Amino acid sequence: MRQRTLDWRNRRSWLGSIRFYAGELLDPAMRRHLERKRPKCWSDDLSWLPNHEELVPAFCELLASYYSYAKAFHGCRPENLRSYYEHGLQGHQPDRIQARFRELFHDVDPNQLQKAIDELGSRSTSEKGKIWLTGDDRKMLDDFGHYSINGSEYLLSLATRLTRFDRYGEDYRWRLREIGVPTVFEVDIPFAFIRPRQRTEVANMILSAWGQNVTGKHLGMDSPPCYVIHGDVPAGCIKDHYHPERIMDVHREPGMYISNITRCEMCA
Ligand SMILES: [Zn+2]
């Protein structure tokens, strides 16, 4: 079977491919109907699409059988890149992050460290075992590149708590910028790993883009899909990685984070 990868950055390619797997579903009569009516083709409300209750699930199935993989990007600030190539991308592990938190802030009152962990308690369990990825790395670095600047969101939240307790002291968040290397992993996720709800979201986004093309009515909303994987992503799915030099920084003025580490021992 031919392996095809859905690369969200290549809009022309995935729009052009629709006819190969859903040409019968989105037939000329449907196009004419949309051209005439010119509805707003939202992705979160598909009622503009005739017979959408049946059509969307059917489209979703065709999409999933056409593509073997979805290309996705994971922003992080790892201290050990080699482990990613050995063990793959591992789901969020609160215990490990808490241990690292205690090491990094060993000079702070242990009661305060515990207090920060306790206050974020439920959050660490709800996110356990999950990995966040996005379909477009450029957008990620512009809009939510802070994972590559600060590393784990959970670790950042812990450091932020700590800073709040110690209002006139150090801003502990900056310590996270002294360890690790800002990194973006490029991963081909097997379509089977993507949860049904997220598959439907991607299908909706593709249908919306297709509809906007047909009607010529562009809604100007083109955020990439987000993939939350429950469980680990095997090392074999990692296609590449790089170290971004410029990342939009939402936590500090003047807004652009410049990284001076652009190579690591695992760089090809
Ligand atoms: Zn590298």
Boltz pocket constraint, residues with backbone or C-beta under 6 A from the ligand:
constraints:
  - pocket:
      binder: B
      contacts: [[A, 81], [A, 241], [A, 242], [A, 243], [A, 262], [A, 263], [A, 264], [A, 265], [A, 266], [A, 267], [A, 268]]
      max_distance: 6.0
